[in-house]
Amino acid sequence: MKIFLFIVALIALLVFQSKAVMPWVHSVISSDLFIEKDDGVGDAGAPVIDDMTQWAFEHCNSSIKNDMDEEFNVLFAEQPINAWGIGNYQYVINSEIEIIPNNAQSFSKRYVCRIKYTNKEDLTELSNLDNWSVNGISGLNDL
């Protein structure tokens, strides 16, 4: 009798979930509740150099220079190799840096930087490093 009651309760629970809970979940996720306004439209397939990617490049370089040990001098390229706006004011910068150790021969390294402009309401403050958030830098880990 207990097994029969367990099976009936399990079937009732599955029917309730498929007929009541899941339709409600689907209506919530298809609503505007989880949509983030995105004015910073990007195209990850096509590299582009514009004002925003140029500022992203400059701030990635500043962040790298601030994090670099004092035993290294660095020279940055004038332009990134590639820069992508990936939407929502996020950018991926690919560039090269020349690293000059104090007691060794200089060498070049490529890096990738992911950065986001956080002050979406005010695009006049692009030069302010506090309005940018570096989400990661790769390629320079072994320094």
N, CA, C and O of each residue as an XYZ file, in Angstrom:
572
protein
N       0.816     -1.191      0.000
C       0.000      0.000      0.000
C       0.869      1.269      0.000
O       0.566      2.243     -0.690
N       1.955      1.237      0.788
C       2.833      2.403      0.858
C       3.511      2.654     -0.486
O       3.676      3.807     -0.885
N       3.897      1.616     -1.175
C       4.539      1.771     -2.485
C       3.547      2.353     -3.472
O       3.903      3.226     -4.264
N       2.313      1.887     -3.439
C       1.290      2.418     -4.328
C       1.066      3.911     -4.062
O       0.964      4.697     -5.004
N       0.989      4.303     -2.794
C       0.825      5.710     -2.428
C       2.027      6.544     -2.877
O       1.864      7.672     -3.343
N       3.225      5.989     -2.738
C       4.444      6.682     -3.182
C       4.415      6.912     -4.693
O       4.735      8.008     -5.155
N       4.040      5.905     -5.460
C       3.987      6.025     -6.918
C       2.937      7.044     -7.333
O       3.191      7.831     -8.245
N       1.774      7.062     -6.704
C       0.720      8.030     -7.017
C       1.197      9.447     -6.689
O       0.959     10.369     -7.470
N       1.857      9.632     -5.562
C       2.375     10.953     -5.181
C       3.458     11.417     -6.148
O       3.513     12.596     -6.498
N       4.311     10.507     -6.576
C       5.360     10.841     -7.531
C       4.760     11.255     -8.877
O       5.199     12.234     -9.482
N       3.780     10.525     -9.332
C       3.112     10.882    -10.595
C       2.418     12.229    -10.464
O       2.485     13.043    -11.385
N       1.758     12.482     -9.350
C       1.090     13.772     -9.129
C       2.100     14.910     -9.112
O       1.834     15.987     -9.647
N       3.247     14.680     -8.508
C       4.294     15.697     -8.472
C       4.825     15.993     -9.869
O       5.021     17.158    -10.215
N       5.057     14.978    -10.667
C       5.538     15.169    -12.037
C       4.509     15.902    -12.897
O       4.872     16.779    -13.681
N       3.257     15.557    -12.760
C       2.199     16.241    -13.516
C       2.108     17.698    -13.083
O       1.990     18.586    -13.927
N       2.162     17.956    -11.786
C       2.117     19.338    -11.289
C       3.295     20.141    -11.831
O       3.135     21.293    -12.235
N       4.470     19.534    -11.839
C       5.646     20.239    -12.340
C       5.517     20.536    -13.824
O       5.830     21.648    -14.251
N       5.067     19.578    -14.622
C       5.002     19.792    -16.068
C       3.840     20.677    -16.482
O       3.935     21.364    -17.499
N       2.740     20.687    -15.724
C       1.555     21.475    -16.104
C       1.482     22.843    -15.433
O       0.838     23.748    -15.963
N       2.123     23.013    -14.289
C       2.011     24.290    -13.571
C       3.357     25.005    -13.432
O       3.472     26.184    -13.767
N       4.356     24.304    -12.946
C       5.626     24.952    -12.642
C       6.393     25.317    -13.913
O       6.821     26.462    -14.061
N       6.571     24.379    -14.822
C       7.372     24.641    -16.023
C       6.759     25.715    -16.937
O       7.511     26.542    -17.454
N       5.444     25.749    -17.164
C       4.905     26.873    -17.958
C       5.166     28.236    -17.307
O       5.425     29.221    -17.999
N       5.096     28.285    -15.990
C       5.390     29.537    -15.295
C       6.858     29.904    -15.461
O       7.172     31.070    -15.698
N       7.764     28.938    -15.342
C       9.200     29.184    -15.513
C       9.478     29.687    -16.926
O      10.242     30.634    -17.107
N       8.867     29.065    -17.922
C       9.078     29.497    -19.304
C       8.553     30.917    -19.536
O       9.164     31.680    -20.285
N       7.454     31.275    -18.918
C       6.939     32.642    -19.089
C       7.852     33.669    -18.427
O       8.008     34.783    -18.928
N       8.450     33.296    -17.309
C       9.367     34.218    -16.628
C      10.639     34.413    -17.444
O      11.084     35.548    -17.615
N      11.231     33.344    -17.948
C      12.487     33.501    -18.670
C      12.296     34.126    -20.046
O      13.250     34.668    -20.604
N      11.097     34.068    -20.607
C      10.867     34.720    -21.903
C      10.420     36.176    -21.730
O      10.257     36.892    -22.718
N      10.222     36.613    -20.497
C       9.834     38.000    -20.251
C      11.064     38.905    -20.304
O      12.175     38.433    -20.542
N      10.867     40.188    -20.085
C      11.954     41.163    -20.093
C      12.708     41.225    -18.765
O      13.590     42.068    -18.600
N      12.381     40.364    -17.836
C      12.985     40.402    -16.510
C      14.500     40.221    -16.554
O      15.219     40.881    -15.804
N      14.992     39.344    -17.416
C      16.414     39.041    -17.454
C      17.147     39.720    -18.602
O      18.319     39.427    -18.838
N      16.493     40.608    -19.313
C      17.127     41.286    -20.436
C      17.844     42.524    -19.928
O      17.260     43.359    -19.239
N      19.123     42.629    -20.279
C      19.928     43.779    -19.901
C      19.989     44.721    -21.092
O      20.252     44.299    -22.218
N      19.747     45.996    -20.836
C      19.812     46.975    -21.908
C      21.243     47.050    -22.414
O      22.182     47.201    -21.632
N      21.399     46.944    -23.712
C      22.726     46.894    -24.322
C      22.804     47.926    -25.437
O      22.380     47.678    -26.566
N      23.359     49.098    -25.096
C      23.564     50.117    -26.116
C      24.916     49.954    -26.785
O      25.143     50.493    -27.869
N      25.812     49.219    -26.154
C      27.142     49.017    -26.710
C      27.154     47.798    -27.611
O      27.691     46.752    -27.244
N      26.572     47.928    -28.771
C      26.463     46.811    -29.688
C      27.841     46.459    -30.214
O      28.622     47.341    -30.569
N      28.133     45.196    -30.263
C      29.426     44.762    -30.744
C      29.289     43.671    -31.776
O      28.208     43.118    -31.979
N      30.383     43.368    -32.420
C      30.436     42.299    -33.394
C      31.750     41.563    -33.167
O      32.808     41.997    -33.622
N      31.663     40.453    -32.462
C      32.873     39.724    -32.096
C      33.575     39.126    -33.308
O      34.727     38.705    -33.200
N      32.917     39.080    -34.446
C      33.522     38.485    -35.614
C      34.425     39.421    -36.383
O      35.292     38.967    -37.129
N      34.241     40.717    -36.217
C      34.993     41.676    -37.024
C      35.813     42.591    -36.130
O      35.243     43.389    -35.386
N      37.144     42.495    -36.183
C      37.957     43.429    -35.403
C      37.770     44.847    -35.920
O      37.655     45.071    -37.125
N      37.741     45.795    -35.001
C      37.528     47.186    -35.393
C      38.308     48.085    -34.442
O      38.398     47.809    -33.246
N      38.866     49.150    -34.978
C      39.531     50.155    -34.150
C      38.687     51.417    -34.238
O      38.566     52.022    -35.303
N      38.113     51.806    -33.123
C      37.345     53.052    -33.036
C      37.715     53.729    -31.719
O      38.640     53.288    -31.036
N      37.005     54.791    -31.358
C      37.332     55.512    -30.120
C      37.252     54.610    -28.888
O      38.125     54.655    -28.022
N      36.208     53.798    -28.816
C      36.032     52.946    -27.630
C      37.129     51.879    -27.545
O      37.684     51.652    -26.470
N      37.442     51.234    -28.650
C      38.486     50.210    -28.588
C      39.863     50.834    -28.362
O      40.733     50.217    -27.746
N      40.058     52.045    -28.856
C      41.336     52.722    -28.614
C      41.490     53.053    -27.127
O      42.565     52.872    -26.555
N      40.403     53.540    -26.502
C      40.467     53.808    -25.056
C      40.631     52.503    -24.281
O      41.368     52.456    -23.297
N      39.954     51.454    -24.715
C      40.115     50.149    -24.053
C      41.568     49.693    -24.137
O      42.115     49.182    -23.159
N      42.195     49.873    -25.300
C      43.599     49.520    -25.502
C      44.495     50.320    -24.556
O      45.383     49.760    -23.914
N      44.261     51.628    -24.475
C      45.072     52.483    -23.591
C      44.941     52.059    -22.129
O      45.929     52.024    -21.396
N      43.723     51.740    -21.710
C      43.519     51.386    -20.305
C      44.034     49.978    -20.001
O      44.466     49.719    -18.878
N      43.998     49.075    -20.961
C      44.634     47.763    -20.770
C      46.133     47.952    -20.565
O      46.729     47.343    -19.677
N      46.736     48.801    -21.393
C      48.167     49.072    -21.257
C      48.495     49.693    -19.907
O      49.489     49.327    -19.279
N      47.665     50.632    -19.455
C      47.876     51.248    -18.137
C      47.796     50.212    -17.024
O      48.596     50.227    -16.089
N      46.833     49.322    -17.136
C      46.676     48.283    -16.117
C      47.883     47.343    -16.104
O      48.365     46.954    -15.039
N      48.363     46.985    -17.287
C      49.547     46.119    -17.369
C      50.755     46.815    -16.760
O      51.509     46.213    -15.995
N      50.936     48.082    -17.103
C      52.086     48.836    -16.584
C      52.017     48.950    -15.059
O      53.043     48.842    -14.387
N      50.819     49.167    -14.508
C      50.660     49.262    -13.060
C      50.951     47.933    -12.360
O      51.450     47.917    -11.235
N      50.639     46.823    -13.026
C      50.837     45.505    -12.416
C      52.234     44.942    -12.632
O      52.609     43.967    -11.980
N      53.005     45.530    -13.529
C      54.324     45.011    -13.890
C      55.323     45.283    -12.766
O      55.299     46.345    -12.143
N      56.191     44.319    -12.519
C      57.253     44.489    -11.527
C      58.168     45.635    -11.947
O      58.291     45.947    -13.131
N      58.805     46.254    -10.963
C      59.698     47.375    -11.248
C      60.999     46.939    -11.920
O      61.757     47.780    -12.405
N      61.260     45.645    -11.953
C      62.475     45.161    -12.610
C      62.331     45.143    -14.132
O      63.291     44.834    -14.837
N      61.149     45.470    -14.643
C      60.911     45.501    -16.081
C      60.544     46.906    -16.539
O      59.802     47.618    -15.861
N      61.065     47.293    -17.685
C      60.561     48.445    -18.418
C      59.762     47.888    -19.583
O      60.088     46.827    -20.116
N      58.715     48.602    -19.980
C      57.866     48.083    -21.047
C      57.638     49.135    -22.116
O      57.567     50.330    -21.829
N      57.526     48.674    -23.348
C      57.151     49.515    -24.480
C      55.921     48.893    -25.119
O      55.918     47.710    -25.461
N      54.884     49.691    -25.278
C      53.644     49.202    -25.853
C      53.564     49.585    -27.327
O      54.129     50.593    -27.752
N      52.861     48.775    -28.089
C      52.617     49.085    -29.494
C      51.725     50.322    -29.580
O      50.980     50.621    -28.647
N      51.801     51.036    -30.700
C      50.961     52.225    -30.879
C      49.506     51.864    -31.118
O      48.609     52.605    -30.718
N      49.266     50.741    -31.763
C      47.915     50.273    -32.059
C      47.808     48.800    -31.670
O      48.799     48.073    -31.720
N      46.621     48.361    -31.287
C      46.463     46.929    -31.021
C      46.526     46.129    -32.324
O      46.254     46.657    -33.402
N      46.881     44.874    -32.212
C      46.865     43.993    -33.378
C      45.421     43.788    -33.826
O      45.108     43.917    -35.009
N      44.555     43.472    -32.886
C      43.118     43.330    -33.125
C      42.377     43.875    -31.918
O      42.884     43.835    -30.796
N      41.186     44.381    -32.150
C      40.328     44.839    -31.060
C      38.887     44.526    -31.447
O      38.450     44.812    -32.562
N      38.167     43.941    -30.513
C      36.784     43.566    -30.774
C      35.883     44.206    -29.737
O      36.184     44.178    -28.544
N      34.787     44.778    -30.183
C      33.707     45.176    -29.303
C      32.743     44.010    -29.247
O      32.146     43.658    -30.264
N      32.577     43.402    -28.081
C      31.764     42.182    -27.988
C      30.391     42.454    -27.390
O      29.687     41.524    -26.996
N      30.010     43.726    -27.321
C      28.680     44.073    -26.829
C      28.672     44.441    -25.367
O      29.539     44.028    -24.596
N      27.676     45.226    -24.998
C      27.493     45.658    -23.615
C      28.731     46.378    -23.084
O      29.096     46.222    -21.918
N      29.368     47.161    -23.940
C      30.553     47.952    -23.596
C      31.718     47.090    -23.117
O      32.508     47.522    -22.278
N      31.824     45.886    -23.642
C      32.936     44.999    -23.336
C      33.820     44.878    -24.576
O      33.331     44.852    -25.706
N      35.124     44.807    -24.342
C      36.082     44.798    -25.437
C      37.158     43.763    -25.175
O      37.532     43.503    -24.031
N      37.649     43.177    -26.258
C      38.775     42.262    -26.198
C      39.874     42.874    -27.054
O      39.677     43.161    -28.235
N      41.023     43.066    -26.442
C      42.164     43.706    -27.091
C      43.291     42.688    -27.215
O      43.647     42.027    -26.240
N      43.849     42.564    -28.411
C      44.995     41.709    -28.652
C      46.126     42.604    -29.121
O      45.984     43.319    -30.113
N      47.248     42.573    -28.417
C      48.355     43.450    -28.775
C      49.680     42.811    -28.392
O      49.746     41.667    -27.943
N      50.722     43.589    -28.586
C      52.072     43.120    -28.302
C      52.768     44.136    -27.400
O      52.515     45.338    -27.474
N      53.647     43.622    -26.553
C      54.384     44.457    -25.624
C      55.854     44.048    -25.693
O      56.171     42.862    -25.788
N      56.737     45.024    -25.644
C      58.169     44.728    -25.563
C      58.586     44.909    -24.114
O      58.395     45.970    -23.520
N      59.158     43.855    -23.564
C      59.554     43.849    -22.157
C      61.071     43.936    -22.101
O      61.786     43.161    -22.736
N      61.541     44.913    -21.315
C      62.976     45.162    -21.203
C      63.383     44.956    -19.744
O      63.229     45.859    -18.922
N      63.904     43.763    -19.421
C      64.369     43.534    -18.051
C      65.603     44.391    -17.765
O      66.348     44.737    -18.682
N      65.815     44.728    -16.512
C      66.953     45.566    -16.131
C      68.288     44.897    -16.402
O      69.276     45.579    -16.677
N      68.336     43.556    -16.329
C      69.622     42.875    -16.452
C      69.618     41.787    -17.532
O      70.392     40.834    -17.444
N      68.766     41.915    -18.541
C      68.711     40.897    -19.599
C      68.272     41.536    -20.908
O      67.960     42.726    -20.969
N      68.254     40.720    -21.945
C      67.874     41.205    -23.268
C      66.355     41.355    -23.359
O      65.606     40.587    -22.755
N      65.918     42.346    -24.118
C      64.485     42.585    -24.264
C      63.841     41.486    -25.106
O      64.499     40.816    -25.902
N      62.528     41.321    -24.904
C      61.771     40.333    -25.668
C      60.335     40.825    -25.821
O      59.873     41.673    -25.057
N      59.648     40.291    -26.800
C      58.264     40.687    -27.075
C      57.313     39.585    -26.643
O      57.628     38.398    -26.731
N      56.146     40.000    -26.176
C      55.091     39.058    -25.787
C      53.772     39.592    -26.326
O      53.539     40.801    -26.351
N      52.931     38.695    -26.747
C      51.561     39.065    -27.111
C      50.666     38.853    -25.911
O      50.897     37.966    -25.089
N      49.640     39.682    -25.823
C      48.686     39.532    -24.733
C      47.276     39.784    -25.239
O      47.065     40.390    -26.289
N      46.326     39.304    -24.465
C      44.911     39.538    -24.715
C      44.338     40.114    -23.436
O      44.576     39.598    -22.344
N      43.582     41.186    -23.585
C      42.994     41.871    -22.439
C      41.488     41.971    -22.662
O      41.038     42.366    -23.738
N      40.722     41.617    -21.653
C      39.271     41.807    -21.708
C      38.938     42.916    -20.725
O      39.308     42.866    -19.552
N      38.230     43.918    -21.231
C      37.958     45.124    -20.449
C      36.531     45.582    -20.702
O      35.975     45.342    -21.773
N      35.939     46.242    -19.711
C      34.556     46.711    -19.824
C      34.466     48.155    -19.371
O      35.059     48.540    -18.364
N      33.712     48.960    -20.132
C      33.428     50.333    -19.729
C      32.223     50.294    -18.805
O      31.153     49.841    -19.212
N      32.373     50.757    -17.571
C      31.332     50.593    -16.558
C      30.408     51.789    -16.412
O      29.344     51.658    -15.806
N      30.770     52.947    -16.941
C      29.955     54.152    -16.790
C      29.154     54.378    -18.072
O      29.398     55.339    -18.801
N      28.194     53.486    -18.344
C      27.457     53.499    -19.607
C      26.645     54.772    -19.816
O      26.381     55.159    -20.954
N      26.254     55.414    -18.741
C      25.410     56.601    -18.857
C      26.178     57.825    -19.345
O      25.581     58.755    -19.886
N      27.494     57.832    -19.159
C      28.289     59.012    -19.484
C      29.492     58.616    -20.335
O      30.500     58.137    -19.816
N      29.378     58.819    -21.638
C      30.473     58.465    -22.543
C      31.497     59.580    -22.682
O      32.385     59.496    -23.530
N      31.389     60.624    -21.863
C      32.381     61.703    -21.905
C      33.557     61.418    -20.981
O      34.546     62.150    -21.007
N      33.473     60.387    -20.180
C      34.515     60.057    -19.199
C      35.352     58.852    -19.627
O      35.807     58.084    -18.780
N      35.554     58.683    -20.922
C      36.299     57.523    -21.424
C      37.744     57.514    -20.959
O      38.334     56.445    -20.800
N      38.320     58.677    -20.741
C      39.727     58.742    -20.355
C      39.962     58.398    -18.882
O      41.101     58.156    -18.483
N      38.918     58.373    -18.085
C      39.047     58.097    -16.656
C      39.167     56.586    -16.428
O      38.224     55.839    -16.689
N      40.321     56.143    -15.946
C      40.575     54.721    -15.723
C      39.601     54.109    -14.717
O      39.341     52.906    -14.770
N      39.062     54.910    -13.806
C      38.117     54.396    -12.818
C      36.812     53.928    -13.450
O      36.071     53.163    -12.832
N      36.517     54.374    -14.672
C      35.297     53.976    -15.363
C      35.469     52.701    -16.180
O      34.551     52.298    -16.894
N      36.613     52.073    -16.085
C      36.907     50.852    -16.821
C      37.236     49.739    -15.839
O      37.813     49.981    -14.779
N      36.869     48.536    -16.197
C      37.148     47.373    -15.355
C      37.847     46.311    -16.202
O      37.272     45.796    -17.161
N      39.079     45.989    -15.846
C      39.825     44.952    -16.550
C      39.383     43.612    -15.987
O      39.544     43.345    -14.796
N      38.821     42.767    -16.855
C      38.296     41.473    -16.421
C      39.301     40.342    -16.572
O      39.061     39.231    -16.100
N      40.413     40.614    -17.220
C      41.431     39.575    -17.339
C      42.463     39.914    -18.389
O      42.157     40.531    -19.409
N      43.679     39.505    -18.127
C      44.783     39.674    -19.067
C      45.478     38.323    -19.165
O      45.843     37.732    -18.149
N      45.660     37.841    -20.380
C      46.366     36.576    -20.549
C      47.552     36.772    -21.483
O      47.569     37.682    -22.312
N      48.530     35.910    -21.332
C      49.722     35.974    -22.148
C      50.921     36.524    -21.402
O      52.053     36.387    -21.865
N      50.690     37.145    -20.252
C      51.770     37.737    -19.472
C      51.896     37.069    -18.101
O      52.482     37.640    -17.181
N      51.357     35.890    -17.970
C      51.296     35.221    -16.655
C      52.673     34.837    -16.129
O      52.886     34.824    -14.917
N      53.603     34.526    -17.010
C      54.900     34.017    -16.554
C      55.900     35.127    -16.237
O      57.090     34.844    -16.092
N      55.467     36.352    -16.127
C      56.383     37.458    -15.798
C      56.364     37.749    -14.320
O      57.071     38.645    -13.858
